[in-house]
Amino acid sequence: MSRLRPFLLTTVAMTAFAGNSLLCRAALRDTDIDAATFTSVRLVSGALMLWLLLSIRGNRAPMKQGSWGSALALFVYAAAFSYAYGGLSAAMGALLLFGAVQATMISIGIARGNRPHLWQWVGFVLAFSGLVGLLLPGLTAPPLFSSLLMICAGIAWGIYSLRAKGAGEPTAVTTGNFIRAVPMALVLSLVMMASATIDMAGMGYAVASGAIASGMGYAVWYMALPLLQATSAATVQLSVPVIAAVGGVLLLSEPLTLRLIVAGIAILGGIAIVIRAGQQKAA
């Protein structure tokens, strides 16, 4: 059972992360909830779930960890993510998000002096080409504005991820950041109140996204991380867009276009090359 534990925890976490795309897309496509309300409900329910999990563990002071800067990045990610899924399929959004996150983290690493060698450059160029190919005009091209919003969400999440490294105990830090992001989301909902629409089914999707796919998903992932090697942890995240694509086809009846398949292979394959080449460089 001990050998199965890392696999089971990782599978649950990756499925939860992909579930965020499916839940948000289903809510924005099939219910009347607006993106601002979805964002607020997601962050509030995520903060409550994480606070509850910390309280069970005896930590009742989550605001001692985290920061307002990280909370801002978290809020920008969550808001842009919600608005983007008004026009993107679950698979398309997950692929754009993941590609933007990895491109952001790699680019910041380069800017900080981490010089990639040849194969890392090859992987980076391949992944970037996949992103460009995904956005080129055509019948199956995603809406440009929604795509740019999802890329913004990915950049924000990449910045959030880098800020979180070494910031403290991961679950406590995440809880503190979620709590700090709540008032930002509520301000957004207040500003957008004129176009707000409340839908019980949409609220249910938002609560599931925040409490289960986000709150519990992050908690499970942080349980799995110590059991994985750094490279394995990075590589396994390549599965998230794939799970979202399969879920989108099976659960939301979304089409799987040739453009999406080819771009997905280029983006995920390029990132896999970067990760593998980085491992060899470190060795």
BAMIDO-729165 format. One record per residue (C-alpha): x, z, y. Coordinates in Angstrom, 3 decimals. Each point is the difference from the previous one (the first is absolute). Example, Ala and Ser with C-alpha at 12.3 -4.5 7.8 and 13.67 -1.06 7.14 Angstrom:
<rec><px>12.300</px><pz>7.800</pz><py>-4.500</py></rec>
<rec><px>1.370</px><pz>-0.660</pz><py>3.440</py></rec>
! end
This chain:
<rec><px>0.000</px><pz>0.000</pz><py>0.000</py></rec>
<rec><px>2.906</px><pz>0.737</pz><py>2.371</py></rec>
<rec><px>1.154</px><pz>-3.616</pz><py>-0.325</py></rec>
<rec><px>-3.470</px><pz>-1.277</pz><py>0.807</py></rec>
<rec><px>-0.393</px><pz>2.219</pz><py>3.067</py></rec>
<rec><px>2.012</px><pz>-2.156</pz><py>2.457</py></rec>
<rec><px>-1.820</px><pz>-3.121</pz><py>-1.194</py></rec>
<rec><px>-3.447</px><pz>1.577</pz><py>0.291</py></rec>
<rec><px>0.653</px><pz>1.540</pz><py>3.413</py></rec>
<rec><px>1.465</px><pz>-3.238</pz><py>1.349</py></rec>
<rec><px>-2.875</px><pz>-2.074</pz><py>-1.373</py></rec>
<rec><px>-2.571</px><pz>2.292</pz><py>1.609</py></rec>
<rec><px>1.838</px><pz>-0.045</pz><py>3.352</py></rec>
<rec><px>0.430</px><pz>-3.796</pz><py>0.127</py></rec>
<rec><px>-3.641</px><pz>-0.517</pz><py>-0.985</py></rec>
<rec><px>-1.050</px><pz>2.402</pz><py>2.770</py></rec>
<rec><px>2.095</px><pz>-1.845</pz><py>2.596</py></rec>
<rec><px>-1.490</px><pz>-3.337</pz><py>-1.060</py></rec>
<rec><px>-3.404</px><pz>1.679</pz><py>0.077</py></rec>
<rec><px>0.339</px><pz>0.497</pz><py>3.756</py></rec>
<rec><px>-0.062</px><pz>-3.784</pz><py>0.463</py></rec>
<rec><px>-2.975</px><pz>-0.430</pz><py>-2.324</py></rec>
<rec><px>-2.015</px><pz>2.827</pz><py>1.566</py></rec>
<rec><px>0.667</px><pz>-1.080</pz><py>3.571</py></rec>
<rec><px>-0.776</px><pz>-3.649</pz><py>-0.720</py></rec>
<rec><px>-3.202</px><pz>0.898</pz><py>-1.843</py></rec>
<rec><px>-1.115</px><pz>2.269</pz><py>2.859</py></rec>
<rec><px>0.717</px><pz>-2.478</pz><py>2.788</py></rec>
<rec><px>-1.451</px><pz>-2.963</pz><py>-1.923</py></rec>
<rec><px>-2.986</px><pz>1.462</pz><py>-1.814</py></rec>
<rec><px>-1.211</px><pz>2.866</pz><py>2.206</py></rec>
<rec><px>-0.782</px><pz>0.483</pz><py>3.683</py></rec>
<rec><px>2.687</px><pz>2.595</pz><py>0.764</py></rec>
<rec><px>2.304</px><pz>-0.982</pz><py>2.857</py></rec>
<rec><px>3.791</px><pz>0.066</pz><py>-0.249</py></rec>
<rec><px>0.483</px><pz>2.885</pz><py>2.462</py></rec>
<rec><px>-2.427</px><pz>2.257</pz><py>-1.879</py></rec>
<rec><px>1.601</px><pz>-0.946</pz><py>-3.317</py></rec>
<rec><px>3.416</px><pz>0.936</pz><py>1.416</py></rec>
<rec><px>-1.221</px><pz>3.374</pz><py>1.294</py></rec>
<rec><px>-1.809</px><pz>0.929</pz><py>-3.203</py></rec>
<rec><px>2.987</px><pz>-1.089</pz><py>-2.104</py></rec>
<rec><px>2.481</px><pz>2.103</pz><py>1.983</py></rec>
<rec><px>-2.278</px><pz>3.043</pz><py>0.208</py></rec>
<rec><px>-0.773</px><pz>-0.020</pz><py>-3.725</py></rec>
<rec><px>3.664</px><pz>-0.639</pz><py>-0.828</py></rec>
<rec><px>1.090</px><pz>2.921</pz><py>2.181</py></rec>
<rec><px>-2.587</px><pz>2.299</pz><py>-1.602</py></rec>
<rec><px>1.025</px><pz>-0.971</pz><py>-3.545</py></rec>
<rec><px>3.707</px><pz>0.453</pz><py>0.715</py></rec>
<rec><px>-0.657</px><pz>3.341</pz><py>1.721</py></rec>
<rec><px>-2.020</px><pz>1.122</pz><py>-3.027</py></rec>
<rec><px>2.776</px><pz>-1.012</pz><py>-2.407</py></rec>
<rec><px>2.576</px><pz>1.865</pz><py>2.101</py></rec>
<rec><px>-2.243</px><pz>3.079</pz><py>0.194</py></rec>
<rec><px>-0.307</px><pz>0.072</pz><py>-3.781</py></rec>
<rec><px>3.793</px><pz>0.051</pz><py>-0.123</py></rec>
<rec><px>0.090</px><pz>2.891</pz><py>2.473</py></rec>
<rec><px>1.094</px><pz>-1.929</pz><py>3.099</py></rec>
<rec><px>-2.508</px><pz>0.663</pz><py>2.783</py></rec>
<rec><px>2.099</px><pz>-1.137</pz><py>2.959</py></rec>
<rec><px>0.259</px><pz>-3.818</pz><py>-0.261</py></rec>
<rec><px>0.452</px><pz>-0.459</pz><py>3.759</py></rec>
<rec><px>3.478</px><pz>1.515</pz><py>-0.300</py></rec>
<rec><px>1.127</px><pz>-3.309</pz><py>-1.502</py></rec>
<rec><px>-0.501</px><pz>-3.576</pz><py>1.110</py></rec>
<rec><px>0.234</px><pz>-1.307</pz><py>3.560</py></rec>
<rec><px>-2.095</px><pz>-1.684</pz><py>2.650</py></rec>
<rec><px>2.204</px><pz>-3.100</pz><py>-0.119</py></rec>
<rec><px>-0.628</px><pz>-0.448</pz><py>-3.714</py></rec>
<rec><px>-3.696</px><pz>0.750</pz><py>0.505</py></rec>
<rec><px>-0.181</px><pz>-2.784</pz><py>2.597</py></rec>
<rec><px>1.579</px><pz>-2.447</pz><py>-2.453</py></rec>
<rec><px>-2.483</px><pz>1.151</pz><py>-2.666</py></rec>
<rec><px>-2.935</px><pz>-0.492</pz><py>2.380</py></rec>
<rec><px>1.146</px><pz>-3.495</pz><py>1.059</py></rec>
<rec><px>0.350</px><pz>-0.949</pz><py>-3.663</py></rec>
<rec><px>-3.450</px><pz>1.333</pz><py>-0.935</py></rec>
<rec><px>-1.804</px><pz>-1.565</pz><py>2.974</py></rec>
<rec><px>1.671</px><pz>-3.417</pz><py>-0.278</py></rec>
<rec><px>-0.578</px><pz>0.075</pz><py>-3.778</py></rec>
<rec><px>-3.732</px><pz>0.585</pz><py>0.459</py></rec>
<rec><px>-0.486</px><pz>-2.652</pz><py>2.661</py></rec>
<rec><px>2.067</px><pz>-2.539</pz><py>-1.968</py></rec>
<rec><px>-2.198</px><pz>0.328</pz><py>-3.071</py></rec>
<rec><px>-2.941</px><pz>-1.293</pz><py>1.982</py></rec>
<rec><px>1.439</px><pz>-3.473</pz><py>-0.639</py></rec>
<rec><px>2.412</px><pz>0.200</pz><py>-2.943</py></rec>
<rec><px>-0.490</px><pz>0.116</pz><py>-3.745</py></rec>
<rec><px>1.288</px><pz>3.105</pz><py>-1.780</py></rec>
<rec><px>2.876</px><pz>-1.933</pz><py>-1.598</py></rec>
<rec><px>0.993</px><pz>-1.829</pz><py>3.191</py></rec>
<rec><px>-0.018</px><pz>3.212</pz><py>2.018</py></rec>
<rec><px>2.007</px><pz>1.954</pz><py>-2.574</py></rec>
<rec><px>2.616</px><pz>-2.754</pz><py>-0.217</py></rec>
<rec><px>0.371</px><pz>-0.296</pz><py>3.772</py></rec>
<rec><px>0.172</px><pz>3.785</pz><py>0.356</py></rec>
<rec><px>2.606</px><pz>0.437</pz><py>-2.718</py></rec>
<rec><px>2.119</px><pz>-2.894</pz><py>1.246</py></rec>
<rec><px>-0.062</px><pz>1.339</pz><py>3.575</py></rec>
<rec><px>0.883</px><pz>3.539</pz><py>-1.145</py></rec>
<rec><px>3.030</px><pz>-1.177</pz><py>-1.966</py></rec>
<rec><px>1.122</px><pz>-2.448</pz><py>2.707</py></rec>
<rec><px>-0.188</px><pz>2.800</pz><py>2.580</py></rec>
<rec><px>2.017</px><pz>2.455</pz><py>-2.090</py></rec>
<rec><px>2.629</px><pz>-2.619</pz><py>-0.895</py></rec>
<rec><px>0.291</px><pz>-1.187</pz><py>3.616</py></rec>
<rec><px>0.393</px><pz>3.545</pz><py>1.337</py></rec>
<rec><px>2.650</px><pz>0.647</pz><py>-2.662</py></rec>
<rec><px>1.917</px><pz>-3.082</pz><py>1.158</py></rec>
<rec><px>-0.328</px><pz>1.090</pz><py>3.644</py></rec>
<rec><px>1.456</px><pz>3.383</pz><py>-0.962</py></rec>
<rec><px>3.082</px><pz>-1.654</pz><py>-1.467</py></rec>
<rec><px>-0.979</px><pz>-0.410</pz><py>-3.643</py></rec>
<rec><px>1.472</px><pz>-3.449</pz><py>-0.621</py></rec>
<rec><px>-1.648</px><pz>-1.829</pz><py>-2.925</py></rec>
<rec><px>2.116</px><pz>-2.159</pz><py>-2.273</py></rec>
<rec><px>-0.838</px><pz>-3.581</pz><py>-1.016</py></rec>
<rec><px>-2.706</px><pz>0.665</pz><py>-2.598</py></rec>
<rec><px>-1.801</px><pz>2.436</pz><py>2.274</py></rec>
<rec><px>-0.087</px><pz>-2.682</pz><py>2.696</py></rec>
<rec><px>-1.335</px><pz>-2.481</pz><py>-2.561</py></rec>
<rec><px>-2.783</px><pz>2.408</pz><py>-0.970</py></rec>
<rec><px>-0.828</px><pz>0.793</pz><py>3.614</py></rec>
<rec><px>-0.219</px><pz>-3.699</pz><py>0.950</py></rec>
<rec><px>-2.148</px><pz>-0.731</pz><py>-3.072</py></rec>
<rec><px>-2.417</px><pz>2.820</pz><py>0.804</py></rec>
<rec><px>-0.171</px><pz>-0.978</pz><py>3.683</py></rec>
<rec><px>-0.644</px><pz>-3.634</pz><py>-0.961</py></rec>
<rec><px>-2.874</px><pz>1.174</pz><py>-2.178</py></rec>
<rec><px>-1.528</px><pz>1.864</pz><py>2.934</py></rec>
<rec><px>0.347</px><pz>-3.047</pz><py>2.263</py></rec>
<rec><px>-1.467</px><pz>-2.260</pz><py>-2.686</py></rec>
<rec><px>-2.942</px><pz>2.333</pz><py>-0.387</py></rec>
<rec><px>-0.828</px><pz>-0.305</pz><py>3.710</py></rec>
<rec><px>0.492</px><pz>-3.771</pz><py>0.431</py></rec>
<rec><px>-3.158</px><pz>-1.823</pz><py>1.137</py></rec>
<rec><px>-2.201</px><pz>-1.447</pz><py>-2.736</py></rec>
<rec><px>-3.340</px><pz>0.330</pz><py>-1.745</py></rec>
<rec><px>1.075</px><pz>3.115</pz><py>-1.909</py></rec>
<rec><px>1.939</px><pz>1.615</pz><py>2.858</py></rec>
<rec><px>-1.150</px><pz>3.532</pz><py>0.906</py></rec>
<rec><px>-1.402</px><pz>0.634</pz><py>3.509</py></rec>
<rec><px>2.980</px><pz>0.255</pz><py>2.322</py></rec>
<rec><px>-1.193</px><pz>3.007</pz><py>2.033</py></rec>
<rec><px>-0.861</px><pz>2.031</pz><py>-3.091</py></rec>
<rec><px>3.359</px><pz>-0.960</pz><py>-1.513</py></rec>
<rec><px>1.884</px><pz>1.121</pz><py>3.105</py></rec>
<rec><px>-1.896</px><pz>3.296</pz><py>-0.044</py></rec>
<rec><px>1.019</px><pz>0.576</pz><py>-3.626</py></rec>
<rec><px>3.608</px><pz>-0.841</pz><py>0.826</py></rec>
<rec><px>-0.198</px><pz>2.580</pz><py>2.820</py></rec>
<rec><px>-1.354</px><pz>2.484</pz><py>-2.553</py></rec>
<rec><px>2.958</px><pz>-0.772</pz><py>-2.262</py></rec>
<rec><px>2.515</px><pz>0.446</pz><py>2.812</py></rec>
<rec><px>-1.577</px><pz>3.355</pz><py>0.879</py></rec>
<rec><px>0.075</px><pz>1.120</pz><py>-3.637</py></rec>
<rec><px>3.634</px><pz>-1.092</pz><py>-0.347</py></rec>
<rec><px>0.908</px><pz>2.100</pz><py>3.043</py></rec>
<rec><px>-2.041</px><pz>2.914</pz><py>-1.370</py></rec>
<rec><px>1.785</px><pz>-0.228</pz><py>-3.366</py></rec>
<rec><px>3.442</px><pz>0.018</pz><py>1.614</py></rec>
<rec><px>-0.907</px><pz>2.949</pz><py>2.215</py></rec>
<rec><px>-1.257</px><pz>1.925</pz><py>-3.041</py></rec>
<rec><px>3.333</px><pz>-0.177</pz><py>-1.837</py></rec>
<rec><px>1.606</px><pz>3.428</pz><py>0.034</py></rec>
<rec><px>-2.708</px><pz>1.413</pz><py>2.299</py></rec>
<rec><px>-0.879</px><pz>2.826</pz><py>-2.389</py></rec>
<rec><px>-2.197</px><pz>0.628</pz><py>-3.025</py></rec>
<rec><px>-1.866</px><pz>-3.331</pz><py>-0.331</py></rec>
<rec><px>-3.533</px><pz>1.247</pz><py>-0.635</py></rec>
<rec><px>0.185</px><pz>2.560</pz><py>2.817</py></rec>
<rec><px>1.478</px><pz>-2.572</pz><py>2.398</py></rec>
<rec><px>-2.714</px><pz>-2.519</pz><py>-0.900</py></rec>
<rec><px>-2.703</px><pz>2.636</pz><py>0.493</py></rec>
<rec><px>1.342</px><pz>0.946</pz><py>3.427</py></rec>
<rec><px>0.108</px><pz>-3.654</pz><py>1.024</py></rec>
<rec><px>-3.542</px><pz>-0.682</pz><py>-1.233</py></rec>
<rec><px>-1.337</px><pz>2.999</pz><py>1.936</py></rec>
<rec><px>1.772</px><pz>-1.152</pz><py>3.174</py></rec>
<rec><px>-1.342</px><pz>-3.546</pz><py>-0.445</py></rec>
<rec><px>-3.637</px><pz>1.194</pz><py>-0.127</py></rec>
<rec><px>-0.470</px><pz>0.521</pz><py>3.783</py></rec>
<rec><px>1.511</px><pz>-3.459</pz><py>0.629</py></rec>
<rec><px>-2.561</px><pz>-1.547</pz><py>-2.342</py></rec>
<rec><px>-2.824</px><pz>1.942</pz><py>1.634</py></rec>
<rec><px>1.075</px><pz>-1.305</pz><py>3.423</py></rec>
<rec><px>-0.116</px><pz>-3.542</pz><py>-1.419</py></rec>
<rec><px>-3.515</px><pz>0.627</pz><py>-1.325</py></rec>
<rec><px>-1.054</px><pz>1.382</pz><py>3.387</py></rec>
<rec><px>1.372</px><pz>-3.062</pz><py>1.814</py></rec>
<rec><px>-1.739</px><pz>-2.332</pz><py>-2.477</py></rec>
<rec><px>-3.241</px><pz>2.018</pz><py>-0.105</py></rec>
<rec><px>-2.056</px><pz>-2.841</pz><py>1.514</py></rec>
<rec><px>0.670</px><pz>-2.141</pz><py>-3.093</py></rec>
<rec><px>-0.069</px><pz>2.843</pz><py>-2.546</py></rec>
<rec><px>-2.248</px><pz>-0.341</pz><py>-3.045</py></rec>
<rec><px>-0.535</px><pz>2.705</pz><py>-2.598</py></rec>
<rec><px>-0.632</px><pz>-1.103</pz><py>-3.560</py></rec>
<rec><px>-0.225</px><pz>2.506</pz><py>-2.849</py></rec>
<rec><px>1.547</px><pz>-2.341</pz><py>-2.567</py></rec>
<rec><px>2.799</px><pz>-0.820</pz><py>2.448</py></rec>
<rec><px>0.527</px><pz>3.707</pz><py>0.671</py></rec>
<rec><px>0.311</px><pz>0.526</pz><py>-3.744</py></rec>
<rec><px>2.671</px><pz>-2.690</pz><py>-0.239</py></rec>
<rec><px>1.863</px><pz>1.567</pz><py>2.945</py></rec>
<rec><px>-0.096</px><pz>3.488</pz><py>-1.537</py></rec>
<rec><px>1.238</px><pz>-1.394</pz><py>-3.318</py></rec>
<rec><px>2.786</px><pz>-1.854</pz><py>1.805</py></rec>
<rec><px>1.084</px><pz>3.101</pz><py>1.915</py></rec>
<rec><px>-0.489</px><pz>2.797</pz><py>-2.526</py></rec>
<rec><px>0.786</px><pz>-1.779</pz><py>-3.272</py></rec>
<rec><px>2.000</px><pz>-3.193</pz><py>0.612</py></rec>
<rec><px>2.011</px><pz>1.503</pz><py>2.890</py></rec>
<rec><px>0.028</px><pz>3.805</pz><py>-0.314</py></rec>
<rec><px>0.119</px><pz>0.368</pz><py>-3.765</py></rec>
<rec><px>1.937</px><pz>-3.266</pz><py>-0.347</py></rec>
<rec><px>2.862</px><pz>1.271</pz><py>2.157</py></rec>
<rec><px>-0.002</px><pz>3.380</pz><py>-1.755</py></rec>
<rec><px>0.302</px><pz>-1.671</pz><py>-3.421</py></rec>
<rec><px>2.696</px><pz>-2.376</pz><py>1.276</py></rec>
<rec><px>2.087</px><pz>2.891</pz><py>1.285</py></rec>
<rec><px>-0.315</px><pz>1.606</pz><py>-3.435</py></rec>
<rec><px>1.250</px><pz>-3.213</pz><py>-1.606</py></rec>
<rec><px>2.902</px><pz>-0.679</pz><py>2.389</py></rec>
<rec><px>2.376</px><pz>2.712</pz><py>-1.312</py></rec>
<rec><px>-0.442</px><pz>-1.441</pz><py>-3.500</py></rec>
<rec><px>1.014</px><pz>-3.525</pz><py>1.069</py></rec>
<rec><px>3.315</px><pz>-1.498</pz><py>1.042</py></rec>
<rec><px>0.089</px><pz>-1.247</pz><py>3.587</py></rec>
<rec><px>0.113</px><pz>-3.649</pz><py>-1.062</py></rec>
<rec><px>-2.823</px><pz>0.477</pz><py>-2.504</py></rec>
<rec><px>-2.115</px><pz>1.654</pz><py>2.683</py></rec>
<rec><px>0.543</px><pz>-2.949</pz><py>2.335</py></rec>
<rec><px>-0.564</px><pz>-2.614</pz><py>-2.700</py></rec>
<rec><px>-3.203</px><pz>1.521</pz><py>-1.359</py></rec>
<rec><px>-1.637</px><pz>-0.345</pz><py>3.407</py></rec>
<rec><px>0.105</px><pz>-3.771</pz><py>-0.511</py></rec>
<rec><px>-2.986</px><pz>0.526</pz><py>-2.280</py></rec>
<rec><px>-2.336</px><pz>1.068</pz><py>2.824</py></rec>
<rec><px>-0.837</px><pz>-3.507</pz><py>1.336</py></rec>
<rec><px>-0.382</px><pz>-1.221</pz><py>-3.593</py></rec>
<rec><px>-2.461</px><pz>2.805</pz><py>-0.844</py></rec>
<rec><px>-1.880</px><pz>-0.712</pz><py>3.245</py></rec>
<rec><px>-0.193</px><pz>-3.713</pz><py>-0.871</py></rec>
<rec><px>-1.330</px><pz>0.677</pz><py>-3.495</py></rec>
<rec><px>-2.474</px><pz>2.551</pz><py>1.374</py></rec>
<rec><px>-1.124</px><pz>-2.424</pz><py>2.690</py></rec>
<rec><px>-0.728</px><pz>-2.692</pz><py>-2.591</py></rec>
<rec><px>-1.708</px><pz>2.299</pz><py>-2.520</py></rec>
<rec><px>-1.840</px><pz>2.417</pz><py>2.302</py></rec>
<rec><px>-0.585</px><pz>-1.950</pz><py>3.220</py></rec>
<rec><px>-0.239</px><pz>-3.557</pz><py>-1.424</py></rec>
<rec><px>2.749</px><pz>-1.214</pz><py>2.319</py></rec>
<rec><px>1.689</px><pz>-3.361</pz><py>-0.652</py></rec>
<rec><px>3.635</px><pz>-0.098</pz><py>-1.115</py></rec>
<rec><px>1.379</px><pz>-3.008</pz><py>1.866</py></rec>
<rec><px>3.144</px><pz>-1.988</pz><py>-0.800</py></rec>
<rec><px>1.385</px><pz>0.894</pz><py>3.448</py></rec>
<rec><px>-0.406</px><pz>3.703</pz><py>-0.724</py></rec>
<rec><px>1.629</px><pz>-0.286</pz><py>-3.426</py></rec>
<rec><px>3.010</px><pz>-1.996</pz><py>1.233</py></rec>
<rec><px>0.491</px><pz>2.179</pz><py>3.087</py></rec>
<rec><px>-0.395</px><pz>3.126</pz><py>-2.103</py></rec>
<rec><px>2.689</px><pz>-1.123</pz><py>-2.439</py></rec>
<rec><px>2.347</px><pz>-0.781</pz><py>2.906</py></rec>
<rec><px>-0.634</px><pz>3.278</pz><py>1.855</py></rec>
<rec><px>0.085</px><pz>2.331</pz><py>-2.988</py></rec>
<rec><px>2.802</px><pz>-1.914</pz><py>-1.686</py></rec>
<rec><px>2.091</px><pz>0.062</pz><py>3.171</py></rec>
<rec><px>-0.501</px><pz>3.738</pz><py>0.440</py></rec>
<rec><px>0.885</px><pz>0.571</pz><py>-3.659</py></rec>
<rec><px>3.272</px><pz>-1.891</pz><py>0.551</py></rec>
<rec><px>0.782</px><pz>2.145</pz><py>3.055</py></rec>
<rec><px>-0.662</px><pz>3.211</pz><py>-1.943</py></rec>
<rec><px>2.019</px><pz>-1.097</pz><py>-3.038</py></rec>
<rec><px>2.892</px><pz>-1.247</pz><py>2.132</py></rec>
<rec><px>-0.020</px><pz>3.263</pz><py>1.953</py></rec>
<rec><px>0.280</px><pz>1.941</pz><py>-3.249</py></rec>
<rec><px>2.998</px><pz>-2.069</pz><py>-1.073</py></rec>
<rec><px>1.614</px><pz>0.413</pz><py>3.426</py></rec>
<rec><px>-0.414</px><pz>3.785</pz><py>-0.171</py></rec>
<rec><px>1.483</px><pz>0.050</pz><py>-3.507</py></rec>
! end
